[in-house]
Amino acid sequence: MGEEPREHRLATPEGDICWFEWGEPSDRPSLLLLHATGFHARLWDQVVAALPSGFHVVAPDQRGHGRSFRPASLADWTANAAALLPLVDRFAGRPLIGGGHSMGAYVLTRLAAERPGAFRSLLLIDPVIMDPALYAGGDAAPVPDPADHPIARRRDRWADAEEMRARFADRLPYSRWQPQVLADYCEHGLLPAPSGEGYELACPPALEASMYQNALRTDPYAWLGNLDAPVTLVRAPAGPREGGLDFSQSPTWTGLGAQIGAVRDELWSANSHFIPMEDPARVAALLAGIAANQG
């Protein structure tokens, strides 16, 4: 599927959600794809391009990301799911297969729990769903200042997408990505700066920082037992993590698959946390296979 997506806007009580659409609805299930923290919907472009022809794909920019509205903070991850419920409801009655990466996979589980029967199947790609013990007391913790997080100090202004791509191309984790995925990240991850000179990150560093700071605030195990769609779980290797920004290792609890009764629990040992960016063709093949098994 090499076509360009169509861009749409969906009004929600907090603000507009931007979402992209490839193909047309058919008798095959539609795919709803959710991106990770700090990224945007067009990071799925190369996954979509590797799908067989005839798929209908929907991918939104989550709140605070891409071209969707910017809230004051992203303290509660479940608010990202609440903002996307109108998009799920827009396709009510259509069979959906959900695919989510990292924070997007966490959000996908919440959507599936909030809308029983909406999804035929779920693909969770290295979800940020950690050991249950880590969530104890998270909701009572004070909301930290995003300015205190190192991600808040990342470079925000760029001359253009090419400058950003050249800067990242030989640096981890981006040097492990497929080159076109990195180009897509840079091209669609910048917006014109208000000053009229250059560009700025579509997901402001302070908002991205608030996502990382509040990863443990809401316990997903409160709803994971209510999922009514079969789950395929794909994980990168786990190991000691050098702080919250170490993406060489998986953040996914190794017991998650058994805990939620995943029908498939696969370890992709050649990958880091950024599985869709490193091997979009393999992710596309997995999605196509899941869709084929839906009859």
Helices and strands as residue ranges (DSSP letters): E 6-11, E 16-22, E 30-34, G 41-44, H 45-49, E 57-60, H 77-90, E 96-101, H 103-114, E 119-125, G 132-135, G 138-140, G 146-148, G 150-153, E 157-158, H 161-168, G 174-176, H 179-188, E 190-192, E 199-201, H 205-213, H 221-224, E 231-235, H 256-260, E 264-267, H 275-278, H 280-292
